Amino acid sequence: MNRDDCVKEKISSRTIGFIILGFSLLLAFTGSLLLPIFGLFFALPIVILGFFFIFAPESKVCRLILRRPA
């Protein structure tokens, strides 16, 4: 693994997070129109998953390569 792989890993993780977040917001909007409580109930875990991907920590290998402290 090199420096470029670490940058690509972070970019792909954020891209997946934004895609999931967009899908979850669409699901929350449609769910709130059809069945308000159930729609938000199903969309909330997906919103959390999207934020997890966006703010995911770097792997230990990438921290070593980029020389960042833990």
C-alpha positions as CSV (number, residue, x, y, z in Angstrom):
1,M,0.0,0.0,0.0
2,N,1.4,3.4,-0.9
3,R,0.3,7.0,-0.4
4,D,-1.9,7.1,-3.5
5,D,-3.8,4.0,-2.2
6,C,-4.5,5.8,1.1
7,V,-5.8,8.9,-0.7
8,K,-8.0,6.7,-2.9
9,E,-9.3,4.8,0.1
10,K,-10.4,7.9,1.8
11,I,-12.0,9.4,-1.3
12,S,-13.9,6.1,-2.0
13,S,-15.1,5.9,1.5
14,R,-16.4,9.5,1.4
15,T,-18.1,8.9,-2.0
16,I,-19.9,5.8,-0.7
17,G,-20.9,7.7,2.4
18,F,-22.4,10.6,0.3
19,I,-24.2,8.1,-1.9
20,I,-25.7,6.3,1.1
21,L,-26.6,9.6,2.7
22,G,-28.4,10.8,-0.4
23,F,-30.3,7.5,-0.6
24,S,-31.2,7.7,3.1
25,L,-32.5,11.3,2.8
26,L,-34.6,10.2,-0.2
27,L,-35.9,7.3,1.8
28,A,-36.6,9.5,4.7
29,F,-38.5,12.0,2.6
30,T,-40.6,9.4,0.8
31,G,-41.1,7.5,4.1
32,S,-42.3,10.7,5.8
33,L,-44.9,11.3,3.1
34,L,-46.3,7.7,3.2
35,L,-45.8,6.5,6.7
36,P,-44.1,9.2,8.8
37,I,-43.0,7.2,11.8
38,F,-42.0,4.0,9.9
39,G,-40.3,5.9,7.1
40,L,-38.0,7.8,9.5
41,F,-37.5,4.7,11.6
42,F,-36.1,2.8,8.6
43,A,-34.1,5.8,7.3
44,L,-32.3,6.7,10.5
45,P,-29.9,3.7,10.6
46,I,-29.0,4.4,7.0
47,V,-28.3,8.0,7.8
48,I,-26.0,6.9,10.6
49,L,-24.3,4.5,8.2
50,G,-23.7,7.3,5.7
51,F,-22.1,9.5,8.3
52,F,-20.0,6.6,9.5
53,F,-18.6,6.2,6.0
54,I,-18.0,9.9,5.6
55,F,-16.2,10.3,8.9
56,A,-14.5,6.9,8.9
57,P,-11.1,6.8,10.6
58,E,-8.0,6.0,8.5
59,S,-6.5,2.6,8.7
60,K,-3.4,2.1,10.8
61,V,-1.3,1.4,7.6
62,C,-2.4,4.7,6.1
63,R,-1.6,6.6,9.4
64,L,1.9,5.0,9.3
65,I,2.5,5.9,5.6
66,L,1.2,9.5,6.0
67,R,3.1,9.8,9.4
68,R,0.1,11.0,11.3
69,P,-0.2,10.4,15.0
70,A,-3.1,8.3,16.4
